[in-house]
Amino acid sequence: MPTSTLPHWTLRQSLPQDVEAIAELRAEVMLPDLERLGRYDEHRVRQRLRDAYAPEYTSVIEAAGSFAGCVALRPAEDGWWLEHFYLSPALQGRGIGSAVLRGVLNRADAERIPVRLDVLQGSPARRLYERHGFTLEREDAVDVFLVRNPTS
């Protein structure tokens, strides 16, 4: 039986010029959920990323030396917001997302900071977050807001 190994990946600080690659990946990753919810707009899905993009809080995920995704951790009054966590569909399910998330959460635990995020209703990403200790804070017709308090 073959053993599954985690593909080699790295994180690097995002640069202003990464915005378009990230916007394209966001559109690709969010398409199924946004279509299911009747909210897909091919311009808006990219523009919302461009408008919110903060390279200083964003890390780019690279696998085999190529752009593979990103994650942003933005400081907020009530902790950190985990945002724009996208991974190329070709790399999903191979452990990279969990490894990146563990790194973020280890940092939050070390600094004793809660982490919040939101996902679209029905998104399979919710299961990933719940496996890593996020719990429901509130929800509405479109979004589910989750929180993870620091652990010792």
N, C-alpha and C positions, 0 to 999 in steps of 0.2 A: 504494500500500500504506500503510495507516495506521501511524503511529508510536505506540508505547506510551510514555506518560510516567508517571513515578512520581507517584501521587496525593500531594497535600499532606498532610503528617502532622507532628505535633509530639510531644515527650515532656514530661511534667510529673511532678513528685513525686506519688506516690500519697498518698492520705488515708485515714484509718481507714474513712470511709464508702464507699470504693470496693470494699470486700471483697465485697459481694453481687454486684455486676456482674462482678467477676473470677471469683467462684465459679460463676456461671451460664455465663460464657464457657468456663471450664475444662470444665464438664460437657458443653457442646456440642462443643468441639474434641476432647476425649478419647473421646467416645462410640464412634466406629468402632473404635479400637484396643482399648479396654477390652472391648467386646462380642466382638471377634475372639478376644481372649485369655480370654473367659469370666469376666471380672473386674468387669463393670459393676454398680455399686450406686448408684442415683440419689442416695441420701443421703450415702454415703461419699465419692463423688467431689467433692461440695461441701464436706463437713466437713473433709476433709484439707487443702483450701486454707484454710479458715477457721482451722484449728489452726496452720498454718505461716505465715500471713500476717504479714509484717513491712513495714509501710508505709515505714519508713525506708530499706529496701533496694529498694523497688519503684518502678518508673516506669510511668505510664499512657501508652499510645499513643493519641493522638487523631487522627482523620482527618476533615476537613471539620467540625471543631469538636465531634465526638461521640466517645464512648468506642469504641475500636477494638481494644484489647488491652492487654497489659502485659508487662513483663519485670522480673525480680528478679536482682540481683547481690549475693549474700551473701558476706561475708568468711568464710574458713575457715582453719584452721591451714596447709593445704597450697595456698593460693591463693584463688580465688573460685569459688563455685558459681553457675552460671547456672540459674535456676529460674523456674517459672511464666511461661514465654515463650509467650503465647497471642495469636493474632491472629484477628479475626473471619473466618470462612470466606469471606465475601463479598469480603474484601480480600486473601486469600491468592493467591500467584502473581503479584502485581503489583509486587514489589520492596520493599515496606515491611519485611517481615521481614529480608531481606538487609541493608537499610540500617540498621535498628536493630542487628542483630548486628554489622555492621562498626563501628558507633560503640562498642559494648561492647568489641570486640576491640582497637580502636585504643587505648582507654583502658588495657586490660590490657597491651598491648605497651609503651606509654609508661611504665607503672609496673613493667614486667618481671615480671608476675604470671601464672602459669598459670590457665586457666579449665577447670573441670570441669562436667559435666552428666550427666544420665541421661535416656534415652528408653525407651519401651516397645519390646520386641522387635517388629520388623516395621513400626515407625512410619515414615511417609514423611519425617518431620522429620529423621531421621538423615542423609538425603542433603544437606539444607541445611547441617547442621553439618559434614559431611565436606567439602563444597565450600569451607568456610571454614577448613579446616586441622585440624579435630578428628580424632583417631585413637582407635582402640579401646584402652581400658585394661583392661576386664574385662567379663564379662557373665554373666548367670544365665538361668534359664528365663523370666523376666518382663522384666528390665531390661538395657539396654546402657549401660555407663558409658564416656564419652568424655572425652578431655583435649586441650587445645590449649596448647602451651607458647608463651611469647612469642616473637615474631619481631622481627628488628631493622628 
